[in-house]
Amino acid sequence: MENKGFIRKTKQRKAILSVLRSTKIHPTADWIYEEVRKEVPNVSLGTIYRNLKILTEMGEVMELSYGSTYSRFDGNPDNHYHFVCEECGSIFDIDIDIAEKFETKVENKLGVKVTDHRMEFYGLCTECLKSKQESAAK
């Protein structure tokens, strides 16, 4: 009997989820590939990309797309915010719970129904800011 809609948990998919859920760095597919290869040495980069797409579609991971250059992945699929450092490219989770109030304000203002949203903040992380301040002081 065929079970449409069921996506089996493969060894590769489990390894990808394990890698993503054990890091906070929001890695690229290439970084995930290198980490998964430690557990599944014969995995291909194509398999990583295919499974990341499936996991994103399943709602297990979040893809943070940055135009045509690259995507980063987040093992926390719940709606949350990110800070992106414009200097070093680091991405940090922001733990602020304003989603429901924000969506309600948008719905009331526009007369629409919001089903999801994405918001990111850009600037300099503490390390890059410190480095710039030290360079300016010289």
C-alpha positions as CSV (number, residue, x, y, z in Angstrom):
1,M,0.0,0.0,0.0
2,E,1.5,3.3,-1.1
3,N,1.4,6.1,1.5
4,K,1.5,9.4,-0.4
5,G,2.7,12.3,1.7
6,F,4.8,10.2,3.9
7,I,8.5,11.0,3.7
8,R,10.7,8.5,5.3
9,K,13.5,9.5,7.6
10,T,16.7,8.5,5.9
11,K,20.1,8.2,7.6
12,Q,21.2,11.3,5.6
13,R,18.2,13.3,6.7
14,K,18.6,12.4,10.3
15,A,22.3,13.4,10.1
16,I,21.4,16.7,8.6
17,L,18.8,17.5,11.2
18,S,21.3,16.4,14.0
19,V,24.0,18.8,12.6
20,L,21.6,21.7,12.2
21,R,20.0,21.3,15.6
22,S,23.4,21.1,17.3
23,T,24.7,24.4,16.0
24,K,23.7,28.1,16.3
25,I,25.8,29.4,13.4
26,H,23.2,29.1,10.6
27,P,25.5,27.2,8.2
28,T,25.7,26.9,4.5
29,A,24.9,23.7,2.7
30,D,28.7,23.2,2.1
31,W,29.4,23.4,5.8
32,I,26.5,21.0,6.6
33,Y,28.0,18.6,3.9
34,E,31.4,18.6,5.6
35,E,29.8,17.9,9.0
36,V,27.5,15.2,7.8
37,R,30.4,13.4,6.0
38,K,31.9,12.7,9.4
39,E,28.9,10.5,10.1
40,V,28.0,9.4,6.6
41,P,31.3,9.5,4.6
42,N,29.8,8.5,1.2
43,V,27.1,11.3,1.2
44,S,27.1,13.6,-1.8
45,L,26.6,17.3,-1.9
46,G,23.6,16.8,-4.1
47,T,22.0,14.6,-1.5
48,I,22.6,17.3,1.1
49,Y,20.9,19.9,-1.2
50,R,18.0,17.6,-2.0
51,N,17.4,16.8,1.7
52,L,17.7,20.4,2.8
53,K,14.9,21.2,0.3
54,I,12.7,18.4,1.6
55,L,13.4,19.3,5.2
56,T,12.5,23.0,4.5
57,E,9.3,22.0,2.7
58,M,8.4,19.7,5.7
59,G,8.9,22.6,8.1
60,E,11.7,20.9,9.9
61,V,14.4,23.6,9.1
62,M,14.3,27.2,8.0
63,E,16.1,28.4,4.8
64,L,17.5,31.9,5.0
65,S,17.9,32.9,1.4
66,Y,20.2,35.8,0.6
67,G,19.6,36.4,-3.1
68,S,21.4,34.4,-5.7
69,T,24.6,34.1,-3.8
70,Y,23.9,31.6,-1.0
71,S,21.4,30.3,1.5
72,R,22.0,29.6,5.2
73,F,20.0,27.1,7.2
74,D,18.5,27.1,10.7
75,G,17.6,24.0,12.7
76,N,14.9,26.0,14.5
77,P,11.9,26.1,12.2
78,D,9.8,28.3,14.5
79,N,9.3,31.9,13.4
80,H,12.0,34.0,15.0
81,Y,14.2,36.9,14.1
82,H,17.9,37.2,13.0
83,F,20.7,39.7,13.1
84,V,23.1,39.6,10.2
85,C,26.5,41.1,10.5
86,E,27.3,43.1,7.4
87,E,31.1,42.8,8.0
88,C,31.7,39.1,8.8
89,G,28.4,37.5,7.7
90,S,27.6,36.0,11.1
91,I,23.9,35.4,11.8
92,F,22.5,35.4,15.3
93,D,19.0,34.5,16.5
94,I,17.2,37.3,18.3
95,D,15.0,36.1,21.1
96,I,12.2,38.7,21.0
97,D,8.5,37.6,21.1
98,I,6.7,40.2,19.1
99,A,5.4,38.1,16.3
100,E,1.7,37.9,17.3
101,K,1.4,41.6,18.0
102,F,3.2,42.6,14.9
103,E,1.1,40.4,12.6
104,T,-2.1,41.7,14.2
105,K,-1.0,45.3,13.6
106,V,-0.3,44.5,9.9
107,E,-3.7,42.7,9.6
108,N,-5.6,45.6,11.1
109,K,-3.7,48.2,9.1
110,L,-4.1,46.5,5.7
111,G,-7.2,44.4,6.2
112,V,-5.4,41.2,5.3
113,K,-4.7,37.8,6.9
114,V,-1.0,37.3,7.7
115,T,0.0,33.6,7.7
116,D,3.8,34.1,8.2
117,H,6.5,36.7,8.1
118,R,10.3,37.1,8.1
119,M,12.2,40.0,9.6
120,E,16.0,40.5,9.8
121,F,18.2,43.1,11.3
122,Y,21.5,44.2,9.7
123,G,24.5,45.9,11.2
124,L,27.8,45.0,12.9
125,C,28.2,42.2,15.4
126,T,30.0,42.9,18.7
127,E,33.3,41.6,17.5
128,C,33.3,43.6,14.2
129,L,32.1,46.7,16.0
130,K,34.9,46.4,18.6
131,S,37.4,45.9,15.8
132,K,36.2,49.0,13.9
133,Q,36.3,51.1,17.1
134,E,39.9,49.9,17.9
135,S,41.0,50.7,14.3
136,A,39.4,54.2,14.5
137,A,41.2,54.9,17.9
138,K,44.6,54.3,16.3
